[in-house]
Amino acid sequence: MPDGGKSHHFIGSAYTKALAEASHEVTVIAAFREKHPPPNYPFMENPFEYSDVSPLMNMYSLYAEFGKFTSSYTLNHPKVQQLLRSDESFDLVIVETFLSEALYGLAQHFNASLVTYSPLGSTLWTTELTRTPVPTSHVAHFTLNYGDKMSYGERFWNAVVSWADRLMYRTLHMPAQKQLYERAFPNARVTFEEQMKNVSLVLLNSHFSLSSPRPYLPNVIETGGVQIDKG
């Protein structure tokens, strides 16, 4: 969970704490320390801060700076480097899907299945993993406050933002992530492109009762509310 957002951390820690409480051995890379952590929870600080700008400028900032920074920071962290050189073995690697594609290489490094989770629900970053169709006529971009019944003007702007998102993702972000992947895993079992296609499960922080209809493949599961503790 390398992301520096506290809300993102709440989602990821819900999965890792549940696994630990079910008696699984869990090793966690996180940006925040748990107040009451299960055993074997390492701590890693991530100082990146978000900015409040327009959707297109925000996307540019995320793709040009944020993804490269967080992935590089995580992979080069001394504790992560120590883990990569260790004899540890894992059955499962869980990675946050938030511009962190280079980190998916941890799965092939440990010869484990890859599960990703999105703190935002369905985005381009999750649909690219599963090749889920995203018709812009009724599926709004996550940065826009639109429902599924959009006006012509809203559908047009939704298409523009979605197109710009995909363009910046593929030209600014993914080449940098591939470079980080190849640098961190020079003896990788699979290529960056192959690892992107080898995702067992995608978990979304959304729920059908609070969102508009979307086409999901069987390995895409909505888990909205997973961070809420039982009273």
Contacts in CASP RR format, 6 or more apart in sequence:
PFRMAT RR
TARGET T0000
AUTHOR 0000-0000-0000
METHOD contacts of the structure
MODEL  1
MPDGGKSHHFIGSAYTKALAEASHEVTVIAAFREKHPPPNYPFMENPFEY
SDVSPLMNMYSLYAEFGKFTSSYTLNHPKVQQLLRSDESFDLVIVETFLS
EALYGLAQHFNASLVTYSPLGSTLWTTELTRTPVPTSHVAHFTLNYGDKM
SYGERFWNAVVSWADRLMYRTLHMPAQKQLYERAFPNARVTFEEQMKNVS
LVLLNSHFSLSSPRPYLPNVIETGGVQIDKG
1 8 0 8 1.000
1 9 0 8 1.000
1 12 0 8 1.000
1 13 0 8 1.000
1 16 0 8 1.000
1 28 0 8 1.000
1 29 0 8 1.000
1 30 0 8 1.000
1 31 0 8 1.000
1 96 0 8 1.000
2 29 0 8 1.000
2 30 0 8 1.000
2 31 0 8 1.000
2 44 0 8 1.000
2 46 0 8 1.000
2 70 0 8 1.000
2 71 0 8 1.000
2 73 0 8 1.000
2 74 0 8 1.000
2 96 0 8 1.000
2 100 0 8 1.000
2 103 0 8 1.000
3 9 0 8 1.000
3 31 0 8 1.000
3 46 0 8 1.000
3 48 0 8 1.000
3 70 0 8 1.000
3 96 0 8 1.000
3 98 0 8 1.000
3 100 0 8 1.000
3 119 0 8 1.000
4 31 0 8 1.000
4 32 0 8 1.000
4 46 0 8 1.000
4 48 0 8 1.000
4 49 0 8 1.000
4 70 0 8 1.000
5 31 0 8 1.000
5 50 0 8 1.000
6 32 0 8 1.000
7 119 0 8 1.000
8 96 0 8 1.000
8 98 0 8 1.000
8 119 0 8 1.000
9 30 0 8 1.000
9 31 0 8 1.000
9 32 0 8 1.000
10 227 0 8 1.000
11 96 0 8 1.000
11 117 0 8 1.000
11 119 0 8 1.000
11 205 0 8 1.000
11 226 0 8 1.000
11 227 0 8 1.000
12 94 0 8 1.000
12 96 0 8 1.000
12 117 0 8 1.000
12 119 0 8 1.000
12 227 0 8 1.000
13 28 0 8 1.000
13 30 0 8 1.000
13 34 0 8 1.000
13 227 0 8 1.000
14 226 0 8 1.000
14 227 0 8 1.000
15 94 0 8 1.000
15 117 0 8 1.000
15 203 0 8 1.000
15 226 0 8 1.000
16 26 0 8 1.000
16 28 0 8 1.000
16 41 0 8 1.000
16 94 0 8 1.000
17 34 0 8 1.000
17 38 0 8 1.000
19 26 0 8 1.000
20 26 0 8 1.000
20 38 0 8 1.000
20 39 0 8 1.000
20 41 0 8 1.000
21 38 0 8 1.000
25 40 0 8 1.000
26 38 0 8 1.000
26 40 0 8 1.000
26 41 0 8 1.000
27 40 0 8 1.000
27 42 0 8 1.000
27 83 0 8 1.000
27 88 0 8 1.000
27 90 0 8 1.000
28 40 0 8 1.000
28 41 0 8 1.000
28 42 0 8 1.000
29 42 0 8 1.000
29 44 0 8 1.000
29 74 0 8 1.000
29 77 0 8 1.000
29 79 0 8 1.000
29 80 0 8 1.000
30 41 0 8 1.000
30 42 0 8 1.000
30 43 0 8 1.000
30 44 0 8 1.000
31 44 0 8 1.000
31 45 0 8 1.000
31 46 0 8 1.000
33 41 0 8 1.000
33 43 0 8 1.000
34 41 0 8 1.000
42 79 0 8 1.000
44 74 0 8 1.000
44 77 0 8 1.000
44 79 0 8 1.000
44 80 0 8 1.000
46 70 0 8 1.000
46 73 0 8 1.000
46 74 0 8 1.000
48 66 0 8 1.000
48 69 0 8 1.000
48 70 0 8 1.000
48 73 0 8 1.000
51 58 0 8 1.000
51 61 0 8 1.000
53 61 0 8 1.000
55 141 0 8 1.000
55 143 0 8 1.000
55 144 0 8 1.000
55 161 0 8 1.000
56 161 0 8 1.000
56 164 0 8 1.000
58 143 0 8 1.000
59 143 0 8 1.000
59 164 0 8 1.000
59 165 0 8 1.000
59 168 0 8 1.000
60 168 0 8 1.000
60 172 0 8 1.000
62 99 0 8 1.000
62 173 0 8 1.000
63 99 0 8 1.000
63 168 0 8 1.000
63 169 0 8 1.000
63 172 0 8 1.000
63 173 0 8 1.000
64 168 0 8 1.000
64 172 0 8 1.000
64 173 0 8 1.000
66 99 0 8 1.000
67 99 0 8 1.000
67 100 0 8 1.000
67 173 0 8 1.000
67 176 0 8 1.000
67 177 0 8 1.000
68 173 0 8 1.000
68 176 0 8 1.000
68 177 0 8 1.000
68 180 0 8 1.000
70 98 0 8 1.000
70 99 0 8 1.000
70 100 0 8 1.000
71 99 0 8 1.000
71 100 0 8 1.000
71 101 0 8 1.000
71 102 0 8 1.000
71 103 0 8 1.000
71 177 0 8 1.000
71 180 0 8 1.000
72 102 0 8 1.000
72 180 0 8 1.000
74 80 0 8 1.000
74 100 0 8 1.000
74 103 0 8 1.000
75 81 0 8 1.000
75 102 0 8 1.000
75 103 0 8 1.000
75 180 0 8 1.000
75 184 0 8 1.000
84 109 0 8 1.000
84 184 0 8 1.000
88 110 0 8 1.000
89 110 0 8 1.000
89 111 0 8 1.000
89 112 0 8 1.000
90 110 0 8 1.000
90 112 0 8 1.000
91 112 0 8 1.000
91 113 0 8 1.000
92 112 0 8 1.000
92 113 0 8 1.000
92 115 0 8 1.000
93 106 0 8 1.000
93 107 0 8 1.000
93 110 0 8 1.000
93 112 0 8 1.000
93 113 0 8 1.000
93 114 0 8 1.000
93 115 0 8 1.000
94 115 0 8 1.000
94 116 0 8 1.000
94 117 0 8 1.000
95 103 0 8 1.000
95 104 0 8 1.000
95 106 0 8 1.000
95 107 0 8 1.000
95 114 0 8 1.000
95 115 0 8 1.000
95 116 0 8 1.000
95 117 0 8 1.000
96 116 0 8 1.000
96 117 0 8 1.000
96 118 0 8 1.000
96 119 0 8 1.000
97 116 0 8 1.000
97 117 0 8 1.000
97 118 0 8 1.000
97 123 0 8 1.000
97 125 0 8 1.000
97 126 0 8 1.000
97 129 0 8 1.000
97 202 0 8 1.000
98 118 0 8 1.000
98 119 0 8 1.000
98 120 0 8 1.000
98 125 0 8 1.000
99 125 0 8 1.000
99 173 0 8 1.000
99 177 0 8 1.000
101 125 0 8 1.000
101 173 0 8 1.000
101 174 0 8 1.000
101 177 0 8 1.000
101 181 0 8 1.000
101 192 0 8 1.000
101 196 0 8 1.000
102 177 0 8 1.000
102 178 0 8 1.000
102 180 0 8 1.000
102 181 0 8 1.000
102 184 0 8 1.000
102 192 0 8 1.000
104 114 0 8 1.000
104 116 0 8 1.000
104 181 0 8 1.000
104 195 0 8 1.000
104 196 0 8 1.000
104 199 0 8 1.000
105 181 0 8 1.000
105 184 0 8 1.000
105 185 0 8 1.000
105 188 0 8 1.000
105 195 0 8 1.000
106 112 0 8 1.000
107 113 0 8 1.000
107 114 0 8 1.000
107 195 0 8 1.000
107 198 0 8 1.000
108 185 0 8 1.000
108 188 0 8 1.000
108 189 0 8 1.000
108 190 0 8 1.000
108 195 0 8 1.000
108 198 0 8 1.000
109 185 0 8 1.000
109 188 0 8 1.000
109 189 0 8 1.000
111 189 0 8 1.000
113 200 0 8 1.000
114 195 0 8 1.000
114 198 0 8 1.000
114 199 0 8 1.000
114 200 0 8 1.000
115 199 0 8 1.000
115 200 0 8 1.000
115 201 0 8 1.000
115 202 0 8 1.000
115 203 0 8 1.000
116 126 0 8 1.000
116 129 0 8 1.000
116 199 0 8 1.000
116 201 0 8 1.000
116 202 0 8 1.000
116 203 0 8 1.000
117 202 0 8 1.000
117 203 0 8 1.000
117 204 0 8 1.000
117 205 0 8 1.000
117 223 0 8 1.000
118 125 0 8 1.000
118 126 0 8 1.000
118 202 0 8 1.000
118 203 0 8 1.000
118 204 0 8 1.000
118 205 0 8 1.000
119 205 0 8 1.000
120 142 0 8 1.000
120 205 0 8 1.000
121 142 0 8 1.000
121 204 0 8 1.000
121 205 0 8 1.000
121 206 0 8 1.000
121 222 0 8 1.000
122 132 0 8 1.000
122 134 0 8 1.000
122 139 0 8 1.000
122 142 0 8 1.000
122 204 0 8 1.000
122 206 0 8 1.000
122 214 0 8 1.000
122 216 0 8 1.000
122 220 0 8 1.000
123 142 0 8 1.000
124 134 0 8 1.000
124 162 0 8 1.000
124 165 0 8 1.000
124 166 0 8 1.000
124 169 0 8 1.000
125 169 0 8 1.000
126 132 0 8 1.000
126 202 0 8 1.000
126 204 0 8 1.000
126 220 0 8 1.000
127 133 0 8 1.000
127 134 0 8 1.000
128 169 0 8 1.000
128 196 0 8 1.000
129 196 0 8 1.000
129 197 0 8 1.000
129 199 0 8 1.000
129 202 0 8 1.000
130 199 0 8 1.000
130 202 0 8 1.000
130 217 0 8 1.000
130 219 0 8 1.000
130 220 0 8 1.000
131 217 0 8 1.000
132 215 0 8 1.000
132 216 0 8 1.000
132 217 0 8 1.000
132 220 0 8 1.000
133 215 0 8 1.000
134 162 0 8 1.000
134 215 0 8 1.000
135 215 0 8 1.000
136 155 0 8 1.000
136 158 0 8 1.000
136 159 0 8 1.000
136 162 0 8 1.000
137 150 0 8 1.000
137 155 0 8 1.000
138 148 0 8 1.000
138 149 0 8 1.000
138 150 0 8 1.000
138 212 0 8 1.000
138 213 0 8 1.000
139 148 0 8 1.000
139 212 0 8 1.000
139 214 0 8 1.000
140 146 0 8 1.000
140 147 0 8 1.000
140 148 0 8 1.000
140 150 0 8 1.000
140 154 0 8 1.000
140 158 0 8 1.000
140 212 0 8 1.000
141 158 0 8 1.000
141 161 0 8 1.000
141 162 0 8 1.000
141 165 0 8 1.000
143 161 0 8 1.000
144 154 0 8 1.000
144 157 0 8 1.000
144 158 0 8 1.000
144 161 0 8 1.000
146 154 0 8 1.000
146 158 0 8 1.000
147 212 0 8 1.000
148 212 0 8 1.000
148 213 0 8 1.000
150 158 0 8 1.000
177 192 0 8 1.000
178 192 0 8 1.000
178 193 0 8 1.000
181 188 0 8 1.000
181 192 0 8 1.000
181 195 0 8 1.000
182 188 0 8 1.000
182 192 0 8 1.000
188 195 0 8 1.000
190 198 0 8 1.000
199 219 0 8 1.000
200 219 0 8 1.000
201 219 0 8 1.000
201 221 0 8 1.000
202 219 0 8 1.000
202 220 0 8 1.000
202 221 0 8 1.000
203 221 0 8 1.000
203 223 0 8 1.000
203 226 0 8 1.000
204 220 0 8 1.000
204 221 0 8 1.000
204 222 0 8 1.000
204 223 0 8 1.000
204 224 0 8 1.000
205 223 0 8 1.000
205 224 0 8 1.000
205 225 0 8 1.000
205 226 0 8 1.000
206 222 0 8 1.000
206 224 0 8 1.000
207 222 0 8 1.000
207 224 0 8 1.000
207 225 0 8 1.000
208 222 0 8 1.000
216 222 0 8 1.000
END
